[in-house]
Amino acid sequence: MPPTVTVAVCQLAPVIGDVAGNVARAVEAVRAACDRGAGLVVLPELVTTGYAFADRDELRPLAEPVSGPSVSAFAEAAAALARRHGRPVVVVGGFAELDEDDVLRNSAFVVSADADGSPASRAVYRKAHLWDDENDLFVPGDQPPTAVETPLGRIGVVICYDLEFPEWVRTIALQGIDVLCAPTNWPVAPRPAGERPIEVTRAQASASIDRIFVATCDRVGTERGVEWVGGSAIIHPDGHPLALAQFTATGGEGGEQTLLAQCDLADARRKGTSAHNGVVSDRRPELYGAVVRPRT
Amino acid sequence: MPPTVTVAVCQLAPVIGDVAGNVARAVEAVRAACDRGAGLVVLPELVTTGYAFADRDELRPLAEPVSGPSVSAFAEAAAALARRHGRPVVVVGGFAELDEDDVLRNSAFVVSADADGSPASRAVYRKAHLWDDENDLFVPGDQPPTAVETPLGRIGVVICYDLEFPEWVRTIALQGIDVLCAPTNWPVAPRPAGERPIEVTRAQASASIDRIFVATCDRVGTERGVEWVGGSAIIHPDGHPLALAQFTATGGEGGEQTLLAQCDLADARRKGTSAHNGVVSDRRPELYGAVVRPRT
């Protein structure tokens, strides 16, 4: 029987450049989420550094390898919380990575600990679709996303704008993941009154199309003129939110907050949708060739 | 300059087996929509026959080739309406097709007429992803969808469950379509209070991901125990509905109705989304190989 996992998304407002403070505040949010029962905790994109950097010179001193102090702090927190609560803890979040070739990446880490506090995994995912000025700061990832086995199920990670490419979500979903964790920094954009941010709508569609849980963790606040919408959500494989941040047309009203939802992973492992249908088995890959045709 | 097109979706309640009556009522709905200004009119899936057939023996006598009387009736109506109003008319709708090899297909036609009433196109699309008992009635299409040039822009057609495969929507969107027309028969399914049918959410996501207009035309009513949700919508390339049928948790409350929306096709031809980004140019087809890998 797959477990029921309490998933948390900690919507925060990182301070640009304040890595030590951001990590401390995020670790504290993870601790509070675990004290409320969370096992799998998702943090925003670039939660260690903030987002709106002027250039690489400003960003580079704040970037770290996945073995560096920031990710290690989350790994140590996961281990300590697992030991304290006697159950596994998994933490996912975004950070500015300096990779093995000194290249800057917009990345996310996965750290986990078994129930006895021993480290279970440390993995990194590098964002493959870069948004706007990120193109001046980072080099996009060049590898498909890879599922990560954790003590709380098989999870996938994509980052923010990656979610706008359903081929990408499908690539990781086909690896049989239970939960797709998506650290995001979604800027506020105009939308009609009463409408959810379209980013949330797309995440809902992704969950339902692949029959997976999707946990988006957005940031809030305003940074150098950029305001974020605060669109965090934990979405069931049926596409409907189990938990959804509050937001208004002007964005960010919900502020910092942690959402929690109980996710029965069995719901993500039933891919059948009728006596005749399944979201994986009904695919017709032999007809999808246009999707991989090189750009002209 | 691409035109602004008034798109209509005519949400109807076909009567199972009554082809002559269904065609007459649908032609009347098209006429009324054009009188209200519509140029491109979308009708539900299987609008000529109804849906919940017991078996092929019941369905077969009602199926027709694309050159048959039902599709011809829509072509003639398009021509007459184009002449009357002095502007092009395009009609898209679902029908049970008996193809050139006497095979039953769940298909959609596109018929159009130029402003002078002369026929401009007659095309057929065969649903490639079949839902539930359709597998006992129809043979799925085995060709990718093909854009249809009409006097009102380049359009694409998919049918109902096809929309749950974003690879499929991408395949037609990459052909540079302005409007994706989706005849549907969406059964009512449980959903949380206040939530839209997830089918509408997926259509919204598709519109925004590919920056195209999406016009879904659903049916209503109850037929042999199947109730439809009536989730018709005309969606802007930003993903938000320009027009949306009313529905409640029990579905079908909106009843028969025609929605109209002005669609500035230029909005579907601007694929750029920031100084650095475009929904087509940002794709990384070289990394999407898993999507076309044969099922194991």
Interface residues (C-beta under 8 A of the other chain):
Chain A: A128 H129 L130 W131 D132 D133 N135 P140 D142 Q143 P144 Y161 E164 F165 P166 E167 W168 R170 T171 L174 R191 P192 E195 I198 T201 R202 Q204 A205 S206 S208 I209 D238 G239 H240 S274 A275 H276 N277 V279 V280 S281 D282 R283 R284 P285 E286 L287 Y288 G289 A290 V291 V292 R293 P294 R295
Chain B: A128 H129 L130 W131 D132 D133 E134 N135 P140 D142 Q143 P144 Y161 E164 F165 P166 E167 W168 R170 T171 L174 R191 P192 E195 I198 T201 R202 Q204 A205 S206 S208 I209 D238 G239 H240 S274 A275 H276 N277 V279 V280 S281 D282 R283 R284 P285 E286 L287 Y288 G289 A290 V291 V292 R293 P294 R295
